[in-house]
Amino acid sequence: MRGVRVQLVCASNTCRSAMAAVVLRDLLDRSPVGSRAEVGSAGLLVMQPGQPADPHALAALSKVGLDGSTHQTTQFEIDEVEDHDLVLFMEERHIGLFESARPSAEARERVRLLRAFDPVAVALGTLDLVDPYEHGQAAYHRCLRDIRSAAPRVVTELERLAG
């Protein structure tokens, strides 16, 4: 089995991609590919790199026994996409912004929506992961629930990619 790299991308890298990275890392730690998997997260519009995750995101993670306290915001760099096996965006408009930079065909092949790995979201046509920012703690819990619904199939895909 080879190593795999996954990048999670949202707008500011303080809520959705930060929570998704923690959830995936937790699941991957129990996977055969776990020690060879690198999980990163980034934002399309990071104002100040190196900032912590949103306190509401940290509280939602903590409620399910996960710790996101080491998260630091990172700016998404389009030229790094080909260094990853999978790049998961949170919203279709994020993919649109990515594609507006005219990435290579190889880079585009690595890009998916996180919720495309949730069969219920696929069936309902609700593939965008709603941004919980400034919508109260319940919105963060819903967002985390949606992330956790997709995450096991993301891990399965990473295991497949690792061979």
C-alpha positions as CSV (number, residue, x, y, z in Angstrom):
1,M,0.0,0.0,0.0
2,R,1.2,3.5,-0.9
3,G,0.6,6.7,1.1
4,V,-2.3,8.9,0.2
5,R,-2.9,12.6,0.6
6,V,-6.3,14.3,0.9
7,Q,-7.0,18.1,1.1
8,L,-10.3,19.5,2.4
9,V,-11.2,23.0,1.2
10,C,-13.8,25.5,2.2
11,A,-14.0,29.3,2.3
12,S,-12.0,30.4,5.3
13,N,-10.7,27.1,6.7
14,T,-12.1,27.8,10.2
15,C,-15.2,25.6,10.2
16,R,-16.1,23.0,7.6
17,S,-12.7,21.9,6.3
18,A,-11.2,22.2,9.8
19,M,-13.9,19.9,11.2
20,A,-13.7,17.5,8.2
21,A,-10.0,17.1,8.6
22,V,-10.3,16.2,12.3
23,V,-13.1,13.7,11.5
24,L,-11.1,12.1,8.6
25,R,-7.9,11.9,10.6
26,D,-9.8,10.1,13.4
27,L,-11.3,7.5,11.1
28,L,-8.0,7.1,9.2
29,D,-6.2,6.4,12.5
30,R,-8.3,3.2,12.6
31,S,-7.8,2.3,9.0
32,P,-5.1,0.1,7.4
33,V,-4.0,3.2,5.4
34,G,-4.0,5.4,8.5
35,S,-0.2,5.7,9.1
36,R,0.3,6.4,5.4
37,A,-2.4,9.0,5.0
38,E,-1.9,12.8,5.2
39,V,-4.9,14.9,5.8
40,G,-4.8,18.6,5.2
41,S,-7.3,21.4,5.1
42,A,-7.2,24.9,3.5
43,G,-9.4,27.8,2.6
44,L,-10.0,29.7,-0.6
45,L,-10.2,33.1,1.2
46,V,-8.0,32.8,4.3
47,M,-7.6,36.3,5.8
48,Q,-4.9,35.4,8.4
49,P,-3.0,32.1,8.0
50,G,-2.2,30.4,11.2
51,Q,-5.5,31.1,13.1
52,P,-7.3,28.5,15.1
53,A,-10.6,26.9,14.2
54,D,-13.8,28.7,15.0
55,P,-14.7,28.1,18.7
56,H,-18.2,26.7,17.7
57,A,-16.5,24.2,15.4
58,L,-14.2,23.2,18.3
59,A,-17.2,22.8,20.6
60,A,-19.0,20.6,18.1
61,L,-16.0,18.4,17.7
62,S,-15.5,18.2,21.4
63,K,-19.1,17.1,22.0
64,V,-18.3,13.9,19.9
65,G,-15.0,13.3,21.6
66,L,-12.7,14.9,18.9
67,D,-10.1,17.6,19.4
68,G,-9.5,20.3,16.7
69,S,-7.4,22.5,19.0
70,T,-4.2,22.2,16.9
71,H,-5.8,23.4,13.7
72,Q,-4.3,26.4,12.0
73,T,-5.8,28.1,9.0
74,T,-4.0,27.6,5.7
75,Q,-4.5,29.3,2.3
76,F,-5.5,26.9,-0.5
77,E,-2.9,26.8,-3.3
78,I,-4.1,25.6,-6.7
79,D,-0.6,24.4,-7.7
80,E,-0.6,21.9,-4.9
81,V,-3.7,20.0,-6.1
82,E,-1.7,17.5,-8.1
83,D,0.3,16.7,-5.0
84,H,-2.9,15.2,-3.5
85,D,-4.8,12.1,-4.3
86,L,-8.1,13.7,-3.5
87,V,-9.2,17.3,-3.0
88,L,-12.6,17.7,-1.4
89,F,-14.5,21.0,-1.6
90,M,-17.5,21.8,0.5
91,E,-19.6,23.6,-2.1
92,E,-20.1,23.5,-5.8
93,R,-19.2,27.3,-6.0
94,H,-15.8,26.4,-4.5
95,I,-15.2,24.0,-7.3
96,G,-16.3,26.8,-9.7
97,L,-13.7,29.1,-8.2
98,F,-11.0,26.4,-8.5
99,E,-12.0,25.8,-12.1
100,S,-11.8,29.5,-13.0
101,A,-8.1,29.2,-12.5
102,R,-8.0,26.8,-15.4
103,P,-6.4,23.8,-13.6
104,S,-5.0,20.9,-15.6
105,A,-7.1,17.9,-16.5
106,E,-5.1,15.9,-14.0
107,A,-5.9,18.3,-11.2
108,R,-9.6,18.4,-12.1
109,E,-9.8,14.6,-11.9
110,R,-8.7,14.7,-8.2
111,V,-11.5,17.2,-7.2
112,R,-14.9,16.2,-5.7
113,L,-17.4,17.5,-3.3
114,L,-17.2,16.0,0.2
115,R,-20.9,15.2,0.4
116,A,-20.7,13.3,-2.9
117,F,-19.5,10.5,-0.6
118,D,-22.8,10.6,1.3
119,P,-25.4,8.5,-0.5
120,V,-28.3,10.2,1.2
121,A,-27.0,13.7,0.1
122,V,-26.5,12.3,-3.4
123,A,-30.1,11.0,-3.5
124,L,-31.5,14.2,-2.2
125,G,-29.3,16.4,-4.4
126,T,-28.0,18.3,-1.4
127,L,-24.2,18.1,-2.1
128,D,-23.2,21.5,-0.8
129,L,-22.2,21.4,2.9
130,V,-23.9,24.4,4.5
131,D,-21.6,26.9,6.1
132,P,-22.5,27.1,9.8
133,Y,-20.6,30.3,10.4
134,E,-22.6,32.8,12.4
135,H,-25.7,30.5,12.5
136,G,-25.4,29.3,16.1
137,Q,-24.1,26.1,17.7
138,A,-26.9,23.9,16.3
139,A,-25.7,24.7,12.8
140,Y,-22.2,23.5,13.6
141,H,-23.6,20.3,15.0
142,R,-25.7,19.8,11.8
143,C,-22.6,20.5,9.7
144,L,-20.5,18.0,11.7
145,R,-23.3,15.4,11.3
146,D,-23.2,15.9,7.5
147,I,-19.4,15.6,7.5
148,R,-19.6,12.4,9.6
149,S,-22.1,10.9,7.1
150,A,-19.7,11.3,4.2
151,A,-16.4,10.5,6.0
152,P,-16.5,6.7,6.1
153,R,-16.8,6.5,2.3
154,V,-14.0,9.0,1.9
155,V,-11.8,6.7,4.0
156,T,-12.9,3.8,1.8
157,E,-11.9,5.8,-1.3
158,L,-8.5,6.6,0.2
159,E,-8.0,3.0,1.0
160,R,-8.8,2.2,-2.6
161,L,-6.4,4.8,-3.9
162,A,-3.7,3.5,-1.6
163,G,-4.1,0.1,-3.3
